[in-house]
């Protein structure tokens, strides 16, 4: 294999943007006329000027009687004014035939045209009509309950301006002016595809070692949000001819974006294909960003061509950083107004000097303001972006941001949607069920899976309502309770059986108890384990079982039961410790070892909050006990 070549010219984010935009015309691509029913979300290409008055006539705002206000003066409940009724009723759309003269009134409905001579409408609730007469029991003033022609929109008035995105409200205004179509900017067409032999389209079977194509779905949806039209070209294999053909097809659009193959390595052909473009071609390849260093920016014939990194978080960040503003401009939309909030980091964060880092965070309200929790799943994570509230920017010359440091968080989206109930701690499918039931009750949930230790520390700092934990005290072997402080309360959860997981029919484990299985694993040549992270309850149990032994794989530390099961199922390891529900999910053999307690820690200061009370009531309900039992957990007897 040839050695992987490195980036030729890693530049700063600002320099990359300057080079990219220098060759682009950041303006709308043209205009078109569309039917009003297709105009939602489109951007006006011209001002909308009213050719008519709205309303186009003087009309009643209520059901009642059109009168001359002077005839009602002095009217009250005890002393009504008696008027003669005209022999017509003015429903909407009826043109009045009778003039209202002194001492007379005409029945009129909401939206009806005000007849000549009338200058007010008395609400029907303040009248009694009988035998061709109406008693007025409340005086009216001139103009009362009347909308005069042009009071909403006057002929010649500019009601909407070019550059405005059309929502249902603006479409209603245009319809009120009698317009059946409207001039809008043309949607930029953006070609999108993903590259790589390991990429599989959603819906197809997933071979081992392959991943589903989430990037194209994310980017396509983002293009639509920005006012563009995605042109999806599918998944392209690592074949230079196929990539060249896809790029040529994509260049029939206004922009091209695809992911994967930016690193200039042996299997990365995307860069080579784009590098062949001219006018001017590649303008930046390698940007001092984290995530997103491998991004490649090119322009050809005034059209942007962008290769995003393959990892989803990197792809989304670099798309929004470099291409999203271009698509907005092509669609006629103004630059994005980015909202920021101030917060504090609850934990120390290490960064890499020389690269600007964008760190996704989840925001949690505390007594001292917002806390910004790093969503540290890495650039390969698909879920990080969807669960984060925003991100902080760590400058390229900063290596450490200390716990408690003030930070400015750029929000993802508009405004911060505060949750009613905040879970921070270890993930469990049992908690997923509980959270789902609370959401169905109308309670807004925020859950951040940072592990048991992180959850316990968050509860101690008062940064969450509930922390799900399963931590064994090394000194006593007891789960969770010995780790509490006086400010915390333990809400009993349920038991999860831990045990040895292995591939079925493995003779080293099949039919043995835990002691014999561990002995066989230690003695067996080439029997590789997968370990858990230091500090976890499962790791403490593993070390107790192994004693001083450190079999092959001991140094491989995963952070979840699922990661252990996957390593065994995919034959990267032969055994490990996980819970029985996870073993069943992956079709693995299971030897019980010891039950762990998955309990919930609640800060006493938050115990009486209504959402916390709702959670506790649900946890202790018969429905929850039955559901948790079905999931394979052991619930305590009802008290």
ROKEDREN-245404 format. One record per residue (C-alpha): residue in one letter; x, y, z. Coordinates in steps of 0.1 Angstrom, whole numbers, plus 5000, padded with zeros to 4 digits. Layout:
BEGIN
aXYZ
...
***
This chain:
BEGIN
x500050005000
x501250354992
x501850585021
x498950815027
x499751165014
x499051455037
x497251785033
x499252015011
x498052345025
x496152345058
x494752695063
x492752875089
x488952875087
x488853245077
x491453205050
x489552905036
x486353105035
x488053405019
x489453184991
x486153004986
x483953314984
x486353514962
x485253294932
x481553294940
x478853544933
x476753544965
x473453654950
x470153504939
x470353284908
x467253424891
x463553454895
x460453254885
x456753274890
x454953004910
x451352934919
x450453064954
x449852714967
x453552624958
x455052944974
x455452825010
x459052875021
x460053054989
x461653394989
x460053694972
x461953824942
x459954154941
x457954374963
x454254294966
x452254624961
x448554624968
x446354694937
x443254704958
x442054814992
x441554555019
x438854555029
x437454694996
x434354845013
x433254965048
x432154655067
x430754545100
x433054375125
x430154215144
x426654075141
x424154355149
x422454665135
x423854935113
x422655275127
x423355645128
x425355685160
x423355995169
x420155795171
x421655575200
x422955855222
x421555815257
x420555455252
x420955225282
x419454915297
x416855115317
x416055355288
x416355195253
x416155385220
x413555255196
x414455245159
x412555115128
x414154825109
x414754835072
x413254545052
x416654395043
x419354195061
x422954245050
x424853915049
x428453905036
x428453954999
x425054144998
x425154494984
x422854725004
x419754854986
x418455085014
x419955395029
x419955415067
x418155745076
x417455895110
x415455675133
x416155365112
x418455065114
x419454765092
x420254415104
x423854325094
x426154025098
x429854015105
x431654105073
x428554265058
x428854585037
x427854905057
x424855075040
x424855435030
x423855665059
x425055435086
x428155525106
x428155265134
x427054905143
x425454815175
x426154455186
x423154225186
x423854145223
x422754505232
x419454495213
x416054345212
x414254325178
x410554255174
x407754345150
x409954555126
x411554755154
x414754725174
x415454845209
x418954985213
x420154935249
x423655075246
x424955395229
x427355365200
x430055615188
x430755695152
x432855425136
x432155175164
x432454815151
x433254925116
x436254855095
x436555125068
x437855045033
x441655025031
x442155025069
x443954685066
x445754745033
x445555055012
x445755054974
x449355134964
x450855014998
x453954794998
x452854505020
x455754255015
x459254325003
x461654134981
x463853895001
x461153795025
x460653415030
x456953325027
x455253155056
x451553085058
x450953435071
x452453605041
x450653375017
x447353475034
x448253845027
x448953774991
x445753584987
x443853875002
x445154094974
x443653854948
x446953724935
x447053364923
x450753354917
x453853534929
x457453604918
x460053434938
x463853354935
x464653034919
x465652754942
x469352664939
x469752304928
x472352124949
x473651784937
x474351544967
x475951204968
x478050994991
x481150794983
x482750474995
x482450104991
x481450085028
x478450315024
x474950155021
x471750325012
x469150315040
x466650025035
x469249785021
x470849505041
x473849615061
x476949395057
x479449375086
x481849665084
x479449885064
x477550195075
x474250345064
x474450665044
x473250925069
x475251215054
x473151245022
x469951245042
x471251515066
x472651735039
x469651695017
x467251805045
x469552095053
x469552215017
x465752225018
x465752415051
x468052675035
x465752725005
x467452494980
x466352194960
x468451874967
x469251654937
x470051324952
x472551114931
x472850824956
x475850634967
x478950614944
x481550344949
x485250404951
x485750404914
x487350694897
x485250664865
x482050644885
x483050944907
x483951144876
x480551064860
x478651154892
x480551484894
x479851564858
x476151494863
x476251704895
x477752004877
x474552044858
x473152184891
x474152504908
x476352344934
x477751994942
x478451854977
x479451504985
x481151335015
x484051095019
x487351065001
x488851395012
x492051275029
x494151204998
x494850855010
x495150534989
x491350464989
x490250824987
x489550914951
x487251204956
x490051454959
x491751334928
x488551374908
x487851724921
x491551824917
x491151784879
x488652074878
x489752414867
x488352764867
x489952784894
x489452434909
x490452344944
x490952654965
x491452495000
x492152135010
x492652105047
x491352355072
x492552405108
x489152295123
x488052025147
x485951855135
x486351905098
x490051925090
x489851725057
x487151945040
x487952025004
x486552344989
x486552404951
x484852634926
x484452564889
x482752804865
x481252994895
x479752674910
x480852554944
x482052194947
x482552074983
x483851744995
x482851705032
x484551465056
x482951125058
x482151135096
x478651275101
x479451545128
x482451665107
x480251665076
x477451865092
x479752125108
x481752195076
x478552205055
x477052475077
x480352655080
x481152695043
x478352585020
x475152675039
x475853055036
x476353014999
x473052824994
x471253095014
x472653364992
x471853174960
x468253134973
x467953504981
x467853455019
x469653695042
x472653575062
x471753365092
x471353555125
x473153345150
x471953345186
x474253315215
x473853245252
x476353265281
x477152945301
x479752775321
x481652455314
x481052205343
x484152005335
x487652055321
x488052025283
x491251955265
x491652085229
x494252055202
x496552355197
x496652475161
x493052405152
x489852595160
x487552345177
x483752345176
x482552155207
x478852055207
x477252105241
x473952045258
x472652325280
x471252265315
x469852545337
x471252565372
x470952805401
x473952995387
x472853015351
x473452765322
x475852475323
x477252365289
x477851985289
x480251865261
x478451605239
x481651405234
x480751125210
x483351225184
x483151325148
x481750985137
x478551035158
x475251065140
x473151155171
x475351425186
x474151705164
x470451625169
x470751615207
x472951915212
x471652265219
x474652455205
x478352465203
x481252655217
x484352775198
x487752695212
x490452905196
x493352745178
x495852875205
x493852725234
x494752375248
x492752365280
x489452515291
x489052475328
x485952365346
x483852655356
x485152875327
x482553105312
x481853025275
x479553165248
x477352905232
x476052955196
x472652795195
x471652545169
x468352685157
x466452975171
x465953005208
x466552765236
x463752515242
x463952455279
x463152105292
x460852025321
x462951725333
x466651675329
x468351335330
x472051315332
x473850985337
x474150635323
x471950515295
x469550225299
x466650105277
x464550095309
x465050475312
x464150505276
x460750355283
x460250575313
x461150885294
x458850795265
x455950765289
x456751105304
x456851265270
x453351115263
x452251295294
x453351625279
x456651655299
x459551785279
x462651565284
x466351635280
x468651325284
x472451345283
x474251005285
x477551095302
x477950775323
x477250695359
x480150905374
x479251205352
x475651175363
x476451155400
x478751455397
x476051645379
x473551565406
x475951685433
x476352015415
x472552045411
x472652035373
x470051765367
x466751655381
x467551285379
x470751085374
x470650725364
x473650545380
x475050195386
x478250245405
x479649985429
x481450115460
x484849925459
x485049925497
x481649765504
x480549605471
x477249795475
x475749975445
x475050345445
x473850425481
x477250455497
x478150725471
x475350965482
x475851295500
x473251455523
x472051675494
x471051365473
x468251115476
x468250765461
x465150655443
x465350275439
x465250155404
x465749795393
x468249515390
x470149435359
x471949095358
x475549115347
x477348825333
x479848685309
x478848725272
x480248495246
x479448355212
x477148055214
x478747715211
x482147845223
x483347535243
x485447755266
x482247905281
x479247685271
x477847495301
x480247645327
x479447865357
x481148195361
x484148075381
x484947795357
x484448025326
x486848285340
x489448015347
x489047875312
x489348225297
x492548305316
x494147965308
x493047935272
x495648055247
x494348325224
x491148385244
x490648765241
x488448975263
x487049315259
x487149535291
x485149815305
x486350165313
x488050225346
x485750365373
x482650185360
x480849935382
x481349665357
x485049725356
x485249695394
x483449355391
x485749245363
x488849325384
x487449125413
x486848825391
x490248835375
x492348905406
x495848985394
x495348825360
x495349055329
x494348835299
x494648945263
x492349235256
x492349365292
x493649705280
x490749745255
x488349965275
x484850025261
x482250255277
x479050065274
x477449715276
x476549745240
x480149805229
x481149485247
x478449285230
x479349415196
x483049335200
x482148975209
x479448935182
x481849065155
x484648825168
x487049115177
x486948965212
x485848625227
x484248735260
x483449025282
x480949135309
x477649295300
x473949285311
x471649005300
x469249225281
x472149345258
x473348985254
x469848885241
x469849175217
x472949045200
x472148675202
x475048595226
x475548335252
x475248455288
x476548325322
x475148515352
x477648665376
x476148935397
x473149175397
x473849545395
x471549805407
x470450075382
x469050345406
x468150715403
x469750995422
x467751315428
x469051635443
x466851705474
x466452065463
x464551935432
x462651655448
x459351835450
x459351975414
x456151845396
x458051675368
x460251495393
x457151385412
x455651265379
x458851055372
x458850895407
x455150815404
x455650655370
x458650455382
x456650315411
x453450245390
x452249895381
x452549985344
x456250065348
x456949755368
x455349535342
x457149715313
x460549695331
x460049325338
x459249255301
x462449425292
x464349175314
x464949385345
x464249275381
x461949515399
x461649515437
x458349385452
x455649655455
x455549825488
***
